[in-house]
Amino acid sequence: MPRITFQGNSLEAAPGETVLECLIRAGYRIPNACRSGACRSCLLRAVKGTPPPESQAGLRASFREHGDFLSCQAVPEEDMEVTTADDAYHRVGARVVSVLALSPTVLDVRLKPDGDFPCRAGQFLNLIRPEDGLTRSYSIAEAGDDGILSLHVRIMPEGRMSRWLADDARPGTRVEILGPEGECHYTPGHPEQSLILAGTGTGLAPLYGILLDALHHGHTGAIRLFHGALTPSGLYHVEPLRALADQQENVFYYPCVLNGEEAAPSHEVGALDATVARIVPDAKGHRAFLCGDPAIVQRLRRTLHQRGVSRTDIHADPFLPAAMPVPFVKG
């Protein structure tokens, strides 16, 4: 079987085991979150040996040339010597500035990086808890001129990171951030183009960031933001978004709920993709940003393309669940 050499130790990979699984089984704390190759927090670098092609899919050419690969996608075909690749993505220390409740289940976590962390609202970063390497991906809702970053974090009942942020993190708490990643952000140009922003849950975070960034760059076309939830209790940031829509004549906000039993007259009721299609029946020439539940993002992508949005004008960030926690014994 192939052997993986890491930090001077040679490990035998089990049949079908990825490099990430091999290293974690040996007790190493390798940052990881989604285990599907999307968050890229498990990036490593091959010093010797060739990474499997699927483990480099989607990486920039310069990273592939350096031997960087996604360890969660790499089932080794030959002996490899690997090392960390922190220099491939920007990794810096940061401190928590504030943790505020946006709703009973969603936090606004604000961070101040120790140094320069170039990013755009709408992209995502990997938040790392230094003491054990626990890593989760969160979208950037705001990237202020003061360097402070805002993340929207849903509190999960068994969520190791979200519960820690809710219960233990305080102003001054130290964390690390890695990234940024993602192409779901506003790009200046064509300010007259109509925008569709649609998503569910904390998929609102990147959409809100894109909205603010578009306004900051003087976007004049219509900006329609659709935020979906099962019931009204799943919506958040409603009043600030309503106020923004009242202040900006080109901004339209649609709080959407699937279950209409508790809906107010101001809510759109029904499936999110059907609601978008009803309100924007002809979307030719629009640019769309879609975030949140992967199945809903896929339906929105299909619906909008059928209504005239070019595939190149659809930018999507489906939120993938975190991998199951793995106990660490070395570090």
SULPEMO-V672144 format. One record per residue. N is the residue number from 1. SS is DSSP state (a for helix, b for strand, c for the rest). D_FIRST is the distance of its C-alpha to the first C-alpha in whole Angstrom. Layout:
BEGIN
n = [N & N]
ss = [SS & SS]
d_first = [D_FIRST & D_FIRST]
END
This chain:
BEGIN
n = [1 & 2 & 3 & 4 & 5 & 6 & 7 & 8 & 9 & 10 & 11 & 12 & 13 & 14 & 15 & 16 & 17 & 18 & 19 & 20 & 21 & 22 & 23 & 24 & 25 & 26 & 27 & 28 & 29 & 30 & 31 & 32 & 33 & 34 & 35 & 36 & 37 & 38 & 39 & 40 & 41 & 42 & 43 & 44 & 45 & 46 & 47 & 48 & 49 & 50 & 51 & 52 & 53 & 54 & 55 & 56 & 57 & 58 & 59 & 60 & 61 & 62 & 63 & 64 & 65 & 66 & 67 & 68 & 69 & 70 & 71 & 72 & 73 & 74 & 75 & 76 & 77 & 78 & 79 & 80 & 81 & 82 & 83 & 84 & 85 & 86 & 87 & 88 & 89 & 90 & 91 & 92 & 93 & 94 & 95 & 96 & 97 & 98 & 99 & 100 & 101 & 102 & 103 & 104 & 105 & 106 & 107 & 108 & 109 & 110 & 111 & 112 & 113 & 114 & 115 & 116 & 117 & 118 & 119 & 120 & 121 & 122 & 123 & 124 & 125 & 126 & 127 & 128 & 129 & 130 & 131 & 132 & 133 & 134 & 135 & 136 & 137 & 138 & 139 & 140 & 141 & 142 & 143 & 144 & 145 & 146 & 147 & 148 & 149 & 150 & 151 & 152 & 153 & 154 & 155 & 156 & 157 & 158 & 159 & 160 & 161 & 162 & 163 & 164 & 165 & 166 & 167 & 168 & 169 & 170 & 171 & 172 & 173 & 174 & 175 & 176 & 177 & 178 & 179 & 180 & 181 & 182 & 183 & 184 & 185 & 186 & 187 & 188 & 189 & 190 & 191 & 192 & 193 & 194 & 195 & 196 & 197 & 198 & 199 & 200 & 201 & 202 & 203 & 204 & 205 & 206 & 207 & 208 & 209 & 210 & 211 & 212 & 213 & 214 & 215 & 216 & 217 & 218 & 219 & 220 & 221 & 222 & 223 & 224 & 225 & 226 & 227 & 228 & 229 & 230 & 231 & 232 & 233 & 234 & 235 & 236 & 237 & 238 & 239 & 240 & 241 & 242 & 243 & 244 & 245 & 246 & 247 & 248 & 249 & 250 & 251 & 252 & 253 & 254 & 255 & 256 & 257 & 258 & 259 & 260 & 261 & 262 & 263 & 264 & 265 & 266 & 267 & 268 & 269 & 270 & 271 & 272 & 273 & 274 & 275 & 276 & 277 & 278 & 279 & 280 & 281 & 282 & 283 & 284 & 285 & 286 & 287 & 288 & 289 & 290 & 291 & 292 & 293 & 294 & 295 & 296 & 297 & 298 & 299 & 300 & 301 & 302 & 303 & 304 & 305 & 306 & 307 & 308 & 309 & 310 & 311 & 312 & 313 & 314 & 315 & 316 & 317 & 318 & 319 & 320 & 321 & 322 & 323 & 324 & 325 & 326 & 327 & 328 & 329 & 330 & 331]
ss = [c & c & b & b & b & b & c & c & b & b & b & b & c & c & c & c & c & b & a & a & a & a & a & a & a & c & c & c & c & c & c & c & c & c & c & c & c & c & c & c & c & c & b & b & b & b & b & b & c & c & c & c & a & a & a & a & c & c & c & c & a & a & a & a & a & c & c & b & b & b & a & a & a & c & b & c & c & c & c & b & b & b & b & b & c & c & c & c & c & b & b & b & b & b & b & b & b & b & b & b & b & b & b & c & c & b & b & b & b & b & b & b & b & c & c & c & c & c & c & c & c & c & c & b & b & b & b & b & c & c & c & c & c & c & b & b & b & b & b & b & b & b & b & c & c & c & c & b & b & b & b & b & b & b & c & c & c & c & c & a & a & a & a & a & a & a & a & c & c & c & c & c & c & b & b & b & b & b & b & b & b & c & c & c & c & c & c & c & c & c & c & c & c & c & b & b & b & b & b & b & a & a & a & a & a & a & a & a & a & a & a & a & a & a & a & a & c & c & c & c & c & c & b & b & b & b & b & b & b & c & c & a & a & a & c & c & c & a & a & a & a & a & a & a & a & a & a & c & c & c & b & b & b & b & b & b & b & c & c & a & a & a & c & c & c & c & c & b & b & c & c & a & a & a & a & a & a & a & a & c & c & c & c & c & c & c & b & b & b & b & b & b & b & a & a & a & a & a & a & a & a & a & a & a & a & a & c & c & c & c & a & a & a & b & b & b & b & b & b & c & c & c & c & c & c & c & c & c & c & c & c]
d_first = [0 & 4 & 6 & 10 & 13 & 16 & 19 & 18 & 16 & 12 & 10 & 6 & 6 & 7 & 7 & 10 & 10 & 12 & 13 & 16 & 15 & 12 & 15 & 18 & 16 & 16 & 19 & 20 & 23 & 22 & 25 & 24 & 27 & 26 & 23 & 24 & 24 & 27 & 28 & 26 & 26 & 22 & 22 & 20 & 20 & 18 & 19 & 16 & 14 & 15 & 15 & 15 & 19 & 19 & 19 & 22 & 24 & 27 & 27 & 30 & 29 & 30 & 27 & 25 & 26 & 25 & 21 & 22 & 20 & 20 & 17 & 18 & 17 & 14 & 11 & 9 & 9 & 8 & 8 & 11 & 14 & 16 & 20 & 23 & 25 & 28 & 30 & 29 & 31 & 34 & 33 & 37 & 38 & 41 & 43 & 44 & 48 & 49 & 48 & 50 & 50 & 51 & 51 & 50 & 46 & 46 & 46 & 47 & 45 & 46 & 44 & 45 & 42 & 43 & 43 & 43 & 41 & 42 & 41 & 43 & 44 & 42 & 39 & 36 & 35 & 32 & 34 & 32 & 34 & 33 & 33 & 30 & 29 & 29 & 30 & 32 & 33 & 37 & 39 & 42 & 45 & 47 & 47 & 50 & 52 & 51 & 48 & 47 & 45 & 45 & 43 & 43 & 41 & 42 & 42 & 39 & 40 & 37 & 36 & 34 & 35 & 38 & 40 & 39 & 41 & 44 & 44 & 43 & 43 & 47 & 48 & 47 & 43 & 40 & 38 & 35 & 35 & 33 & 33 & 35 & 34 & 35 & 38 & 40 & 43 & 47 & 47 & 51 & 52 & 54 & 56 & 58 & 55 & 55 & 52 & 50 & 48 & 47 & 44 & 44 & 44 & 43 & 42 & 46 & 44 & 43 & 46 & 49 & 47 & 47 & 51 & 52 & 51 & 52 & 56 & 55 & 55 & 58 & 57 & 60 & 58 & 58 & 55 & 54 & 52 & 51 & 49 & 48 & 48 & 48 & 52 & 54 & 52 & 49 & 51 & 51 & 53 & 55 & 59 & 57 & 56 & 59 & 61 & 59 & 60 & 64 & 64 & 62 & 64 & 61 & 58 & 58 & 56 & 55 & 54 & 53 & 52 & 51 & 53 & 57 & 58 & 58 & 58 & 61 & 63 & 61 & 58 & 57 & 56 & 53 & 49 & 49 & 48 & 51 & 53 & 52 & 53 & 56 & 57 & 56 & 56 & 56 & 53 & 54 & 53 & 52 & 49 & 47 & 44 & 42 & 41 & 40 & 38 & 36 & 38 & 41 & 40 & 39 & 42 & 44 & 42 & 43 & 47 & 48 & 46 & 49 & 51 & 51 & 49 & 47 & 43 & 43 & 45 & 43 & 41 & 39 & 37 & 36 & 35 & 31 & 31 & 29 & 26 & 26 & 26 & 24 & 25 & 24 & 24 & 24 & 26]
END
